[in-house]
Amino acid sequence: MDYPGRFDVIVIGGGHAGTEAALAAARMGAKTLLLTHNIETLGQMSCNPAIGGIGKSHLVKEIDALDGAMARATDRGGIQFRTLNSRKGPAVRATRAQADRVLYKAAIRDILENQPNLQIFQQAADDLIVEGDTVRGVVTQTGIRFQGTSVILTAGTFLGGLIHIGLERHSAGRAGDPPSIALADRLRELPLRVDRLKTGTPPRIDARSVDFSVMQEQPGDTPTPVMSYLGDLSEHPQQISCFITHTNERTHEILRKGLDRSPLYTGVIAGAGPRYCPSVEDKIMRFADKTSHQVFVEPEGLTTHELYPNGISTSLPFDIQLEAVRSIRGFENAHITRPGYAIEYDFFNPQDLKHSLETKHIQGLFFAGQINGTTGYEEAGAQGLLAGINAANRAFERDAWYPRRDEAYIGVLVDDLITLGTSEPYRMFTSRAEYRLILREDNADLRLTEKGRELGLVSDERWQSFCQKREAIEREQQRLRDTWIQPGSDEARSLDAKLKTPLTREYNLADLVKRPELEYADIAGFKGEPVSDIRVAEQVEIQFKYAGYIERQRDEIEQMRRQENTPLPADMDYGRVGGLSNELRTKLESVRPATIAQASRIQGMTPAAISLLLVFLKKHQ
Ligand code: FAD
């Protein structure tokens, strides 16, 4: 049957990409449908219940700055919060939260169910309605036809999903969920490049069978960080500790014994796995000289005994899993509640997408999340948000929007995927961003919330809170510039113990806070009241302290932008560009970058080759 009415945006899949996509489109006023296998699994964390971490929390804060759900749900579900790299510079500082998976899921469901313009429907999507080169809607498993202007596919690991435990295998989307076979077959008929990737998860353990007294306890940080810019400590549930233990030589010996029944090492799994989150059998083979690896023992929630032993993801046979787990200190009597496994699934070459995440070949069809070759909730959520924005933009016949690499990690993520493609699950790192000092997690709101408001994404509540914060920062910065301290004054004398040399002339507070020996708290109380909001104080301090470096980075961006504006014609004949290596010519022909800046990010591209392109363009214009 044809479902009555028509949607502006239809989202397939209620995972991390799908929920942010549906919410973003609906916030922008698009009539949106979220079609998913099972309403009970909306916002489910397939693997470890943790959000954030280095590089990843930058994405979460950017999603939050655009009023997405991930950070708010984390504040409502987080049971242990930490600031990573707290002793390093602000560019690489990151927030990580261990989440109670039940509370996290409930928070996402609550946000979804209370979102105006959004309808949810439980059923598998089996087919896409495509007319010519344009998508028109979706057909479900029981033949219900939903018409829509834009369709966003966010099927995660479900397309052709195949689970491996040792040499046993069965079809599934993830443990306990059905795979998407019909849809995967249908997608393989479309002109899109498909390949296989794999990922894995560790066995889960019953906490009642674990001896925590021999492990190292890792409590959360005090003061407890919050994830969302609107976050409030009062939202956090009870906070608990994680623990650390280690594998040992016996564990490694047991794992090696199982390799002849490993789907990875017997060649049964063809897809590449996540290099930065390898299975434990991968680790002992790749780092054969290491006699021990850390295992983070993380609670799955406040109302369950299940633990997530982070670091021992495996697809070895169950008998080996059990023996290896029990060889680890504290796990001697461990009861495994769920075996570890690996899953292989279809992903699409992201080079077939535009920066808006619309497919190049089917108009109105957008892809987001794991199906684009990424791994991680945060990477999925970020893409979902962007696809949701652009699917709504398309329905409203507005131009696409996406942030540049110097504006957001979301921009880095999408540009990397679209320009370089990926042959292994892609995860975000701060090292992937050229302009790290500008793309900090502490200033994601200052970078993006105004744009989000313009796009129609940002609520009145967030906008007001943001404007107040921005004004408070400006007011305090002005006060520090206008407040002067004389040498020999009480204020100057109080700083002498901290300063290498006493003050010999008049300084304003803005200059003083730039000194490496001083912090905002040391000077803020001089001739006035310090700001009480620590987030305002943090901004004031970072912006003054790093002003020189930030300025330099802005100059580099300006220079890059001038190049970015140099377009490369879509039909450019790279064979005629003298001096290019065959390898680079082939890559340029395959990627067909739209600009010089995009060309410069192709793997293996050299400054010399960029000059050849520029010379060629100049000659032939
Ligand atoms: P998912 O969260 O998988 O959501 C997909 C959604 O789409 C589901 O709700 C599903 O029911 C729905 N769906 C699928 N097909 C259809 C259809 N035809 N019709 C309707 N609904 C459909 N990430 C890490 O960062 N590190 C790890 O170590 C890691 N290990 C993992 C191990 C395993 C075994 C798995 C399964 C995942 C792992 N992940 C890991 C990845 C992480 O879970 C994903 O990156 C993230 O969940 C991707 O989000 P998504 O929204 O793209 O897809």
Boltz pocket constraint, residues with backbone or C-beta under 6 A from the ligand:
constraints:
  - pocket:
      binder: B
      contacts: [[A, 12], [A, 13], [A, 14], [A, 15], [A, 16], [A, 17], [A, 18], [A, 35], [A, 36], [A, 37], [A, 38], [A, 41], [A, 42], [A, 44], [A, 45], [A, 46], [A, 47], [A, 48], [A, 123], [A, 124], [A, 125], [A, 126], [A, 154], [A, 155], [A, 156], [A, 157], [A, 158], [A, 159], [A, 173], [A, 174], [A, 177], [A, 180], [A, 183], [A, 199], [A, 200], [A, 201], [A, 277], [A, 341], [A, 342], [A, 343], [A, 368], [A, 369], [A, 370], [A, 371], [A, 374], [A, 375], [A, 376], [A, 377], [A, 380], [A, 381]]
      max_distance: 6.0
